[in-house]
Amino acid sequence: MAEGKRAWVFNIDDERQGMARELAPGITTRIFCGEQAMLSVVRIEPHARGKVHSHPEEQWGLLLEGECVRIQGDEEVAMRAGDFWHTPAGVSHGIRTGDVGATVLDVFSPPREEYRKAGRGFGA
């Protein structure tokens, strides 16, 4: 938290904030959990690949910086900064980068239980 700010004010670039989690080699996140929703600030290095997975929570993602390929169901779509997507509960999805890395803001509702604690991986 920046000097003089309230406990409910955060900064996306402050690596001290949020709960850190390594999702896969080259993919890390900082998680901010509320009662009904969860934010995850995901940093993806160049040439990284996330495991295709699914979970019972609804997910929205916003590509803040960089480029990536969003994998969802049987589709793979090239994304650029400013693009965002919706993943309904139970739909398989993943992400990968090429020569350029990416920063993604994910929003989950309800919060993912496995992301309420530090750890590794995409969860159960």
C-alpha positions in Angstrom: 0.0 0.0 0.0 1.4 3.4 -0.9 2.3 5.7 2.0 -0.8 7.4 3.4 -3.4 5.3 1.4 -6.2 3.3 3.0 -6.1 -0.5 3.3 -8.6 -0.8 0.5 -6.4 1.0 -2.1 -4.1 -1.0 -4.3 -1.6 -0.4 -7.1 -1.2 -2.9 -9.9 2.5 -2.3 -10.2 3.2 -2.7 -6.5 4.7 -6.2 -6.3 4.4 -6.2 -2.5 0.6 -6.2 -2.6 -1.5 -9.3 -3.1 -0.7 -12.9 -2.5 1.9 -14.3 -4.8 1.4 -17.6 -6.7 3.4 -19.3 -9.4 0.9 -20.8 -11.9 3.5 -22.4 -14.3 7.1 -21.8 -15.4 7.2 -18.2 -16.5 3.7 -17.4 -15.3 3.1 -15.7 -11.9 0.2 -13.9 -10.3 -0.7 -11.7 -7.4 -4.2 -12.4 -6.0 -6.6 -10.0 -4.4 -9.6 -11.7 -2.8 -12.9 -10.2 -1.8 -16.1 -11.9 -0.6 -17.8 -12.3 -3.9 -15.0 -11.7 -6.5 -11.3 -12.2 -6.9 -8.7 -10.3 -9.0 -5.6 -11.9 -10.3 -2.8 -9.9 -11.9 -1.0 -12.4 -14.1 2.5 -11.8 -15.5 3.4 -14.1 -18.4 7.0 -14.1 -19.7 7.8 -14.6 -23.4 7.4 -18.1 -24.7 5.4 -19.3 -21.6 2.4 -21.6 -21.8 -0.3 -22.2 -19.2 -1.9 -25.5 -18.8 -5.4 -25.9 -20.4 -7.7 -26.3 -17.5 -11.3 -25.6 -16.3 -12.9 -24.6 -13.0 -16.4 -24.0 -11.7 -16.0 -20.2 -11.3 -16.8 -17.7 -14.0 -13.8 -15.8 -15.3 -13.2 -12.5 -17.2 -9.7 -11.6 -18.5 -8.3 -8.3 -19.8 -5.0 -8.2 -21.6 -3.4 -5.1 -20.1 0.0 -5.3 -21.8 1.7 -7.4 -24.5 0.4 -10.1 -26.7 -0.9 -13.7 -26.2 -2.9 -16.5 -27.7 -6.1 -17.2 -25.7 -7.1 -20.9 -25.9 -10.8 -21.6 -25.1 -12.7 -24.7 -26.0 -11.5 -25.7 -29.5 -10.4 -22.1 -30.4 -7.1 -20.2 -30.3 -7.3 -16.5 -30.7 -4.4 -14.0 -31.0 -5.0 -11.1 -28.5 -3.4 -7.7 -28.2 -3.5 -5.1 -25.3 -7.0 -4.0 -24.7 -8.7 -7.2 -25.7 -10.8 -9.0 -23.1 -12.6 -12.3 -22.9 -15.3 -14.2 -20.9 -14.9 -17.8 -19.8 -18.1 -19.4 -18.4 -17.8 -21.9 -15.6 -16.5 -25.3 -16.6 -15.1 -24.3 -20.0 -11.5 -25.4 -20.8 -9.1 -22.6 -21.4 -5.4 -21.6 -21.3 -2.9 -19.1 -22.6 0.5 -18.9 -24.3 2.9 -16.1 -25.4 5.3 -15.9 -28.2 8.2 -13.4 -28.4 6.3 -10.8 -26.4 5.2 -11.4 -22.8 1.9 -10.3 -21.4 0.1 -8.9 -18.3 -3.5 -10.1 -17.8 -6.1 -9.0 -15.2 -8.4 -11.9 -14.4 -11.6 -11.6 -12.4 -13.2 -14.7 -10.9 -16.7 -15.0 -9.4 -17.1 -16.5 -6.9 -13.4 -16.5 -5.7 -11.5 -19.6 -6.5 -10.9 -21.6 -3.3 -7.5 -22.9 -4.3 -6.3 -19.3 -4.9 -7.2 -18.2 -1.4 -3.8 -19.6 -0.2 -0.2 -19.2 -1.5 1.0 -22.1 -3.6 1.8 -23.3 -7.1 -0.2 -24.4 -10.1 -3.6 -23.6 -11.6 -5.3 -25.4 -8.7 -7.1 -28.7 -8.4 
